[in-house]
Amino acid sequence: MMSPLVLRGRCACGRAEYAVHAAQLDAAVCYCATCRRSSGGAGMAWLTADRATLRVNGALQTWRSSDHALRQFCPHCATQLFCLEDDAPPEIKVAAGTLDDQKLVKSTHSAFVNERPLWDARHTLAQHEADAPSRAAEPAPGDAPTGRSRAEADAAFQSALASSPDAFISIDPDGLITEWNPQATATLGWSYAEAIRRPLHELIIPPEMRSAHLRGMSRLQRTGDGPVLGRRFEVDAIHKRGHRVPIELFVAPLRMAGGTGATAFVRDVSVRRAAEASIERAIGGEPVSFEVDLRLGGRHRAMTVRVTPRLDEHGPPDGFLIHLEDAAPGDP
């Protein structure tokens, strides 16, 4: 049996030191208002540890930061060290920035990302060493990508997700949701806070498909491959309100610490399905009409689409005719 990994750390002034057994090494970077205000930065990174194993050398002050959580800090330098949540009594959150060995943090995920400040999510800072001059040195030709370029790429990615017309969802090797953009909320009803770290199969996958999903995740961990990867397909998803939403998916594998997760772009195809059904009815002999919103010359224009079966003299319909006309004649 492996010995538990011990996290050791201290406050900024060194008067409060701690040791505790780690529960996991995936840090949650929390952007909630409390973490932002109490740290003075964009947010705080927390690791989960076993509360019963915590040992502290030095005095701590405690304050209730919310109705369900306490925070502990050094009374001399005000460094935040721990967060204790009432609904998770066996656990304690340890401020990752106070660890003596920062290399222990193996991966990170975001929490309350919808509250992340725009200045942090969409703008990056110039990179300076502690004693760098006012102007950062230019990288030499052929140098590896700098921290700034990686930060810019990450910020661009997060900005693209936030503005994407498609829902974007990612899961870790355990099938827990790690990314959930605003369009995912619009499509499936669950907010970011409700969806993050929840098992995907419990949240949006229909009951009759959950076993297949879990088998697919197991295969993905064994082989790094699966029949649904790298192609588009359509399935039903469960909305928060309980009804089914027809969606189109494109799934790709995501290599990460501890195994292989997955990312998916998700598009609601309800409107397209309804239009297809209307056309099918028209082909069967029933005239139908529906409205669409066209963008013409930089302006939106509502049009009515009328579908009429084209009849053959000696048999069933052999096609259909489509007529476009203004939904509101006389509008400019």
N, C-alpha and C positions, 0 to 999 in steps of 0.2 A: 504494500500500500504506500502510495507516495505521500511524503510529508506535505502539509499545507504550506502554501507560499505566504511568507510574512511580509506585510507592507510596513515600512518604517518611514517616519517623516517627522517634521517639526514646523513650528510657526516661523515667521520672519525673524523674530528676535531670539529664537532658540530657547525660550523659557518653558515652552510646552512641547514635549516630545511624545510620540505614540508608537505603538506596535499593534498590529491587528492582522488576522488571517484574511486573505483575499477570497471573496466568493467568485469573482470574475475579473478579467483584465480588460474588458471592453468598457471604455469610459463613455458616459453620457454627457455630451456638451449641452447644457441646459441654457436656453435663451429666455426663460421666464423673467418677468419684471423684477422679482425678488433677487434672483441671481445677478441680474444686470445692475440693479441699484446697489446691492451690497458689495459687489466686487468693483464697481466703477468701470467695468469693461462691457463687452458685448454679452458675456455670459460666463458660466463656470463649468468646469469639467469634473465629474464625480465618478468614483469607482465604488462598487458595492462590496462590502466586507461583512464578516460575521460579528455581530454586535457583542456576543458573549465573550469573544476572545480579545476585546479591546483593552489595552493597558496604556494609561496616560501618566506621564511624569510632568507635573506642573499643574497650576490652577487653570480652570476654564470658566468662562461666563456662558450662560445659556439665555437665548431669547426665542420666543415663539414667533416664527416668521409667517405662519399661516394657521388656519384652524386645525390643520392635521400634521404640522411639522415643527420641529425644534431645530435650532442651529446652535452650535457651540464654537466659541472663538477664544483666542488668547486675550485676556484683559489688558495686556501691556502693549501689544502691537496691533491688536484687532484682526489678526489673521483668522479667517474662517477655516475651520478644520473638519467639522462633521455636520451632517444633516441627519436627523432621526425622524422617520415618518411613522405616524401612529398606526397606519394600516399595514406596516411591514415591520413588526417588532423584532423579528430575528436579525434584521439587517441594519446596517449603518452605512451612510454614504460618506466617503472620504474624499476631501478635495484633492484632486489628482495633482494639482500644482504644488502641493506641500510634500510630495514624496521625495525621499532622498535620492532614489533611483528612478528617474523619469523613463528609462527604457523599459520599465515593467509594464507600461501601458501598451497593449498590443494592437488595439484598434479603437475607433471612436464611432459614435452615432449621435445624431441630433435629437434634442427634445425641445418641444415648444418652438420649432423652427419658424412657425408663422409669426412669432414675436421677435425674430432676429432683426436687429436694426438694419435699415437699408445701407447705412454707411459702412457696415461690416460685411453685408452680403454682396454688395454691388461695387464696392471700391476696395482697392488693396493699397497697402502702405509700402513705401520704399523700404528696402531691406538695408539695415545698418548693423554693423558690429557695435559692441558697447562703446568703443572708443573711436568710431568711424568719423571722418570729417563730414562737413555739412553736405557734401555731394558724394553720392555713392559711386564707387569705382565701376567702370564699364566692364562687363565680362569680356574676356579675350575670345577671339574667334575660335570656334571648336569646343568651347567650354560646355560642360553638361548644363542642362536647364537649371536655372537658379530657383531659390525658394519663392522669389517673386513671381516667376512665370507659372509655377505650380499653383500659387495662391490665386493668380489671375484666372487660371484655367478652372479652378474650383469655384471661384466667384461667378465666372461666366456660366458654368454648368448649373449652379443653383439658380441664377437669374433666368436661364432658359427653362428650367423646370417650372419655376413660378409662373411664367407667362405662356407655357405650352398649351395649345388648344386640346391636346390629348392628356388623359390621365397618365400619370407615371407612378409605378409602384415597384419597390424593390424589397426582397426578403433575404435574410441571412441563411446559413446552412441549416438552421433549426426551423426554418419556415416562418420566422417572426418578421413582421413588417418593419423595415428600417427607413424607407422613404415613402412619402405620400403627399403629392403636390395638391394645390388648390383645385385643379380640375378633377382629381380623384374624389375629392369631397363633393363637387358638383355632380359627378356621375353616379356615385354610390352612396352618398348621404352621410358617411362617417367623417367627422372632423379629424384633423391630424392628431390631436391629443387622444381621441378615442381609438384611432387605428394603430398608432405607433406601438411597437413591441407586442402586438397581438398576433396570434397565429392566423395566417392568411386563410387557411381552410375553414376556420371557425367563423370568420368574418364575412366572406363574400362568396365562397364556393358552395354550390347547391349540395345538399346532403348526399344525393346519389353519386356525386363525382368526387367526394372527399377521399375515399379509399384510393382511387386512381391517382389523385394528386399526391397523397402520402407515398404511394409506391414510386411515383415519378421522382419525388425528392430523394427517396432512398437510393434509387438508381443513379441520380445525379451525383450523390456523394461517392458512390462506388466507381463510377465510370467517367464522370464529368460531362456526360452527354445524355440526350433524351430525345424522344420523337417529336416533341413540340418546340424544340429550340431552333431558332433561326428561320421560322416561317410564320406566316399569318394564318390565323384560323379564328373561327367564331364559336362562342359558347355563351351560356347564360351566366350572369352573376346575380347575387342576392343583394338588393338594396337594403339600407338600414331599416326602411319601413316594411320590409318583408316581401315586396314584389320582385319579380325577375326583370333584369335588364339585359337585352341582347348586346353583346360587346364583341368587338374585333380585337384580337391580341397579337402582339409581336413580342416573343420572349427570347431573352439572351442570357447565357450563363454569366455569373459574376464571381470571379475568383477572389477569395478573401480569407482572412485568418480563420482557421478552423474548418475549412471546407469550401464548398461552392454554393453560392446563393444564386439569385436570379433577378433580372430586371424585366419589366414589361411596360410597353406603351399600350394603353387601353383606349378604345374609342367606342362611344355609344352609337349603335347602328339602328336604334329604334325607328328613326324617321325614314331611313333607307328601306328598312324592312316593310314599313307601312306602305311606302310608295311602290315597292315591288309587288306587294299583295294586291294593291289597287290595279296595277297593270295586268296582273294575272287574271283578276276578275274581268277586266275589260276584254282580254283575249278570249275569255269564256263566253262573251256575248253581252256583258253588262256594262253600259257606259258609266264612267266614273269621272270625277274631277277632284283636284286638290290644289292647294296654293303652295307656291315656292317663293323664296326671297332671292331675287337676282341682283347682283351688283353691276350696274351698267353705267359706264361713263363716270365712275367715281361716286355714283349715287345708288342707294338701295331702291328697288322697285318690286312691289308685290305683283306676281303674275299668277293667273289661274291656268292650270294645265288640264285640258279636257281630252280624255282618251276614249276613242270610239272604235269598236271593232270594225275591221274591213271585211265585209262579207263576200264569200265566194258564191257564185250563182248556184252551184250544184253541191255545196257541202258546208262544213263548219267554217268559222272565221279563219282566214289564212294570214292574218296580221292585224295591225291596228293603226289608227291615225291619231296624231298628237297635234292639238291646236293650242297656241299660246295667246292669251289676251290679258289686258290689264285687269287686275282684281278690282280696281276702283277707277273705272273710266272717267276721264276728265281731269285726273290729277296731273300736275306738270311732271 
